[in-house]
Amino acid sequence: MIFFFFSNYISLIFGVISKEKLHLKVETVYHLSVCLQQFQVVATANVNPVALEANVDCALATEKLDGTCCYVTVYKGQPYLWARLDRKPNKQAEKRFKKYQHSHRSCKGFTWNVEEDFKTVPETWIPAHRVKHHNGHPVPDEHGHIPGWVPVEKDNKQYCWHSSVVDYEVGVALVLRPSADDEDMLEIAAVPLSELMEQTLELIGTNVNGNPYVLGSKKQPVHCLVSHGSVKIRNPPPVDFQQLCSWFQESPEGRVEGIVWHCNDGTLIKVHRHHLGLRWPDGESCFGNKSVIIRVDGTAEYKNTKDLFTSFSTLNGHCFSRLQDIQFDP
């Protein structure tokens, strides 16, 4: 089962909950306490009422992966990968916003001039579906950002690692997912982009967020997409502050960045190790230690014989005992 959502994943203030695809936002499982001077966000022991109302104890727990958010939708008449790009305020507006926050201890009541206060973005940029509009302009969230997307085009060096996991001529993406044959094993497969339409995914790999899953190397970088909600946690801990802390520190399955609970009513609830005052990454990850099989058929005519698809196709059918052990022949 794949879940469709767009998450802001910002720890301090979270947007409204909606059950429409790509409008969903993730509530924290606990109330958060904020130290403004040290910019620290930590959880209190009080469970968020939203989590209780959504019956979080009966929800499906999935691993929160540490990468960068992506989205698949149509561009130039075909399914395309889009990269996350928030429209942010310029220096003057940012200074005014922070001054208001400091004096009012809140951002409520602050007024933006969307036409003048924000940095320019590419013409192809689109706001995320959950973003509200006023007088035809997207409205910034509580952080002063306007979440959105830009299409990943092959000639854009800024998104070279994004583009390494898609082949638009063949119409496929490199997806890392639980194996259909064995849920304890992962598989890397070339998946038609048409099958990923309107999904959000996480790009992980060598050059993303410090590579906590130890994928590839500088000489042979490895990147993959993981559909949000696809990696289930088999034996999740109860939603109890102390038991969660113990699970993250002592259980082999707890070597994850966080948990996202998918509740029956569509609500998403999360906890991050940082909310509990715990480090991340902290040693080897549970995800990076999973075994993986390569299922990238070499019969497809990939555009570039030196690309990641071609490299993986040479390993088609090969199993590695750990995700972090993947390497190509010299």
Phi, psi and omega in degrees: 000130179249138181254138183255115177199158172244124181244137176286328179051039173252133197282335191279300182234137184241149183285187183285158179265135175220149182260008176278146182301141179067006174253350188290144175233157187257119175279150173280147183287333178243158169295147182252141175251134187243130172258105187294328182289321183260000180054041179255142177236119180230154181275145167271174180278000182273121179291135179302128179305328178298322179293319179294317180296329181273003179059056185300334181295338180256010185277163176276122181268130179231159182283133172275116185268150185258096179205218176230139188285140178227170185212143177245120175206181187283139172209136183054034175078011180215161178298133183225152172273135179241141179263149177292130175213111177274135174278123187244156181290154175287175187299317181296314181293321179298319179296318179295320180295314181294322178297318178296315179302316183294319184282329182259354184056025182192161176258358181295135179094351179287140183249128177258147167253096189299328182289331186247337189273350189244148177295152179287153177231163179303151180300335182279353182297140174231144176287152176297154185300328185280350183291131179281158179235149175220124182053037177083359180249142175293143183261131179297153176279189184295343181265359182082016179250153173243098182299143180192192187220152169230144180292143179271109179253148189300330185270006181263105184295335180298331182243037183296327180284328172298312185292340179292342183257008177229146172232103185287333179292319177275335178081038183228164176226150175275114185241132175259125186208163174299140180292141178292336182272333185207112183295340179279349181249148175261163172220145173254121186227152172272106187255133177304133178300332179297334178279349181254006184306133178065017173264153166255147184220166177250126173272122178236160177150191189308316188249028180237123174051037177078007175054061182294343181262006174054048178272129173066200182207174178299322181286322181231076181295142180232128177225149179212162173257141176233122179295134179300135177085003186272341184257101184280149172262117189294311182238074183290152179285161173297157178279077180223132188307306184292321180291326175294315178301315180296318181298314180298327185268333189245332183275139174302325178288344182278000179277063181229162179291325182181184179236140169241120178266131178256104184279159184298334181271005178097352178291143176248132181234139181226160167219139179246146178307322180298329178297334182260009180076021182254151182284154169206133352289162182219083184081198181290142181271154176298317182295316181292341181267000179283147177286156186214143175243142181265126178232065178241103185294130181279359182282340179290144180269089180285149189299317187239121184294347180258005186279176184295324179299313180297319178299316179291326181296332177289344179255010184308127180088353182278140178252142173240140183291334176222147178303321183286355178271356181299127173208149180264158178297144180302000000 
